[in-house]
Amino acid sequence: MAASIEKYEFKPGLPQEFEILDMAALYEAFADTLTAPHRTNFYHILWFQKGNPTHTIDFNPVATKPNSVLFLNKDAVQKFDKNGGFDGKVVLFTDGFFCKTEADTKFLQSTVLFNDLFSIAQIELEEIAQEFNQLFALLESEYKKGNDRYQPDILRNYLHNLLLVSEREKSKQHTSNLKKGADLDYVMLFKDFLEAGFRSQKQVSSYARQMLVTEKRLNQATTKILGKTPKEIIDDRVMLEAKRLLAHTTENVKEIGYGLGFEEPTNFIKYFRKHSNSTPIEFRENHSQA
């Protein structure tokens, strides 16, 4: 295990924070890095064109097959399949590249591709192969041209269209499509505040105040959309981070608990046991090689 989970920033020095890479070449150059647990501050679109690798995201092994696409939000802990033997395309981009307007920001924060509340977003391209291939070809062709003042906007427009086509296809392939409305808006807003504050704020009242809603209204929204109370969602997020750190770092239990807002190690141990079937040490022993 590493001392901490490696977190990578976007490569500096590029004309814009957007990149298209060949998956096999990337894997060959950085296999040790990619097959170790890591996270990034940018978004991934992984188009698997050859092979059947298993991509692991936050303890969830995701089986892939040729012509399938994974969409990964920033900060997810992921690792590529150590067996190799696959190829495809990788698209990387940041908020800074995509979000030039308030509408752009709202799209990235709400699209099910990067905010699937039930699973990792994945689509199969069988039904939209021609359309997806054409859009991707336009995107890649523009990316390979010399940079000028038009290129960032053209790339962003092509990428937005690619995401819209993918989102429409995902809504067809998966039945857990969420109905847009006030409840979903509240859940997505809660998710954003939770991501920023889960280490120090574990009371539902804190988030309700920030959102300018009552706890009852927040509970109605999360229960309707996710089938969980706000407190259950808070606990899920804290436990995910605790499991990430226990499985993938050498930080001791006291350090992990303190970093998650527990001043006393015993309180963290009790909390962990309450929300899992093991103590932190038992979990680490069972998952340290995962």
WOZIWO-V618179 format. One record per residue. N is the residue number from 0. PSI is psi as a letter, one per 30 degrees, with the letter a starting at -180 (999 if undefined). Layout:
N|PSI + N|PSI
This chain:
0|l + 1|l + 2|f + 3|l + 4|k + 5|k + 6|k + 7|k + 8|l + 9|k + 10|k + 11|l + 12|f + 13|l + 14|e + 15|l + 16|i + 17|k + 18|k + 19|k + 20|l + 21|k + 22|e + 23|e + 24|e + 25|e + 26|e + 27|e + 28|e + 29|h + 30|e + 31|e + 32|e + 33|f + 34|f + 35|l + 36|k + 37|l + 38|l + 39|l + 40|g + 41|l + 42|l + 43|k + 44|j + 45|j + 46|j + 47|j + 48|f + 49|k + 50|l + 51|h + 52|l + 53|j + 54|k + 55|k + 56|j + 57|h + 58|g + 59|j + 60|k + 61|j + 62|k + 63|l + 64|l + 65|k + 66|h + 67|l + 68|k + 69|k + 70|j + 71|k + 72|l + 73|l + 74|f + 75|k + 76|j + 77|l + 78|k + 79|l + 80|k + 81|f + 82|f + 83|a + 84|g + 85|l + 86|l + 87|a + 88|k + 89|k + 90|k + 91|k + 92|l + 93|l + 94|e + 95|e + 96|e + 97|e + 98|i + 99|f + 100|l + 101|e + 102|e + 103|e + 104|e + 105|e + 106|e + 107|e + 108|f + 109|f + 110|k + 111|f + 112|e + 113|g + 114|h + 115|j + 116|f + 117|f + 118|a + 119|k + 120|k + 121|k + 122|l + 123|k + 124|g + 125|e + 126|f + 127|g + 128|e + 129|e + 130|e + 131|e + 132|e + 133|e + 134|e + 135|e + 136|e + 137|e + 138|e + 139|e + 140|e + 141|e + 142|e + 143|f + 144|l + 145|k + 146|k + 147|a + 148|f + 149|f + 150|e + 151|e + 152|e + 153|e + 154|e + 155|e + 156|e + 157|e + 158|e + 159|e + 160|e + 161|e + 162|e + 163|e + 164|e + 165|e + 166|e + 167|e + 168|e + 169|e + 170|f + 171|e + 172|f + 173|k + 174|f + 175|h + 176|k + 177|k + 178|k + 179|k + 180|a + 181|e + 182|e + 183|e + 184|e + 185|e + 186|e + 187|e + 188|e + 189|e + 190|e + 191|e + 192|e + 193|e + 194|e + 195|f + 196|g + 197|f + 198|e + 199|f + 200|j + 201|g + 202|k + 203|e + 204|e + 205|e + 206|e + 207|e + 208|e + 209|e + 210|f + 211|h + 212|l + 213|l + 214|e + 215|e + 216|e + 217|e + 218|e + 219|e + 220|e + 221|e + 222|e + 223|e + 224|e + 225|f + 226|g + 227|l + 228|l + 229|e + 230|e + 231|e + 232|e + 233|e + 234|e + 235|e + 236|e + 237|e + 238|e + 239|e + 240|e + 241|e + 242|e + 243|e + 244|e + 245|e + 246|e + 247|g + 248|l + 249|g + 250|k + 251|l + 252|e + 253|e + 254|e + 255|e + 256|e + 257|e + 258|f + 259|g + 260|g + 261|j + 262|f + 263|k + 264|e + 265|e + 266|e + 267|e + 268|e + 269|e + 270|e + 271|e + 272|e + 273|e + 274|g + 275|a + 276|g + 277|l + 278|l + 279|e + 280|e + 281|e + 282|e + 283|e + 284|e + 285|f + 286|g + 287|f + 288|g + 289|999
